[in-house]
């Protein structure tokens, strides 16, 4: 039943609709169309525009999501400003890397999450590296 209806639309109604459309034979003929003729062409032009858009859409660059451009997504969001203070004397090793991209699973220590963040957003953030001078 459904396929019969679709078949009738494609074989009978669509060709009849297309025959009634005021399609000019030249490009200059579009300039001579009346308003009512343009209104009769609108559904066909809309469908053609939609099909064209759906065809090129996979090849269009993807927009960055707003969330990707934010730096701090979840660390201490209840505070108006996040500040960490660390005494250099308390450093256990000669060198420590601290996160500045806010993506680290071991925040405030860097776990190199900034590499993925930079790749996704085009950012250039890196860690803060503190080193002890060994005398």
C-alpha positions as CSV (number, residue, x, y, z in Angstrom):
1,X,0.0,0.0,0.0
2,X,2.7,2.5,1.0
3,X,5.0,1.5,-2.0
4,X,2.0,1.9,-4.3
5,X,1.6,5.5,-3.0
6,X,5.3,6.3,-3.4
7,X,5.3,4.8,-6.9
8,X,2.3,6.9,-7.9
9,X,4.0,10.0,-6.6
10,X,7.2,9.4,-8.4
11,X,5.7,8.1,-11.7
12,X,2.6,10.3,-12.1
13,X,2.4,13.3,-9.8
14,X,6.1,14.4,-9.9
15,X,6.3,14.5,-13.7
16,X,3.0,16.3,-13.9
17,X,4.2,18.8,-11.3
18,X,7.5,19.4,-13.1
19,X,5.7,19.9,-16.5
20,X,3.5,22.7,-14.9
21,X,6.6,24.6,-13.6
22,X,7.5,27.8,-15.4
23,X,11.1,26.8,-16.1
24,X,12.7,29.2,-18.6
25,X,14.9,27.8,-21.3
26,X,17.7,30.4,-20.7
27,X,19.2,32.0,-17.6
28,X,17.9,35.4,-18.8
29,X,14.4,33.9,-18.7
30,X,14.5,33.8,-14.9
31,X,14.5,37.6,-14.9
32,X,11.3,37.7,-16.8
33,X,9.4,35.4,-14.4
34,X,6.5,37.0,-12.5
35,X,6.1,36.8,-8.7
36,X,3.4,34.1,-9.0
37,X,5.8,32.0,-11.2
38,X,8.6,32.4,-8.7
39,X,6.2,31.3,-5.9
40,X,5.4,28.1,-7.9
41,X,9.2,27.4,-8.2
42,X,9.9,27.9,-4.5
43,X,9.2,24.3,-3.3
44,X,11.5,22.8,-6.1
45,X,14.2,25.4,-5.4
46,X,14.0,24.7,-1.6
47,X,14.3,20.9,-2.1
48,X,17.3,21.4,-4.5
49,X,19.0,23.7,-2.0
50,X,18.4,21.2,0.8
51,X,19.8,18.4,-1.3
52,X,22.9,20.5,-2.2
53,X,23.5,21.4,1.5
54,X,23.2,17.8,2.6
55,X,25.6,16.8,-0.1
56,X,28.4,19.2,0.8
57,X,27.8,19.2,4.6
58,X,30.2,16.3,5.3
59,X,33.0,18.2,3.6
60,X,32.4,21.4,5.6
61,X,34.8,22.2,8.5
62,X,33.3,21.4,11.9
63,X,32.8,24.4,14.2
64,X,34.5,24.3,17.6
65,X,32.1,23.8,20.4
66,X,32.1,26.6,23.0
67,X,32.9,24.0,25.7
68,X,36.2,23.2,23.9
69,X,37.4,26.8,24.1
70,X,36.8,27.0,27.9
71,X,39.9,26.3,29.9
72,X,38.6,25.3,33.4
73,X,35.7,22.9,33.0
74,X,35.4,21.5,36.5
75,X,38.2,22.4,38.9
76,X,37.0,24.4,41.9
77,X,34.1,26.0,40.0
78,X,32.5,27.2,43.2
79,X,35.5,29.6,43.7
80,X,35.5,33.0,41.9
81,X,39.2,32.5,41.2
82,X,41.4,29.4,41.5
83,X,44.8,30.0,43.1
84,X,47.2,27.3,44.2
85,X,50.2,28.2,46.3
86,X,53.1,25.8,46.7
87,X,56.3,26.5,48.6
88,X,59.4,25.6,46.5
89,X,61.0,24.2,49.6
90,X,58.3,21.6,49.7
91,X,59.1,20.2,46.3
92,X,60.1,16.5,46.6
93,X,62.0,16.2,43.4
94,X,64.3,18.5,41.4
95,X,61.6,19.3,38.8
96,X,57.8,19.3,39.0
97,X,55.3,20.1,36.2
98,X,52.0,21.8,37.1
99,X,48.9,21.9,34.9
100,X,47.8,25.1,33.2
101,X,45.2,23.6,30.8
102,X,42.8,22.4,33.6
103,X,42.4,19.1,31.9
104,X,44.7,17.1,34.1
105,X,43.3,14.1,35.9
106,X,45.9,14.6,38.6
107,X,45.4,18.4,38.9
108,X,47.4,20.5,39.9
109,X,50.1,18.1,38.6
110,X,50.4,17.9,34.8
111,X,49.6,14.6,33.2
112,X,50.1,15.9,29.6
113,X,46.4,16.4,29.0
114,X,47.3,19.7,27.3
115,X,48.5,17.9,24.3
116,X,45.0,16.7,23.4
117,X,43.5,20.1,24.4
118,X,45.9,21.9,22.1
119,X,45.2,19.5,19.2
120,X,41.4,19.9,19.5
121,X,41.3,23.7,20.0
122,X,44.5,25.0,18.3
123,X,45.6,26.4,21.7
124,X,49.2,26.4,22.8
125,X,49.0,26.0,26.6
126,X,51.7,24.0,28.3
127,X,52.7,23.1,31.9
128,X,54.3,25.3,34.5
129,X,57.7,23.7,35.3
130,X,59.3,24.4,38.6
131,X,62.9,23.4,39.1
132,X,65.1,23.4,42.1
133,X,68.6,24.8,41.7
134,X,71.0,22.1,42.8
135,X,74.1,23.8,44.2
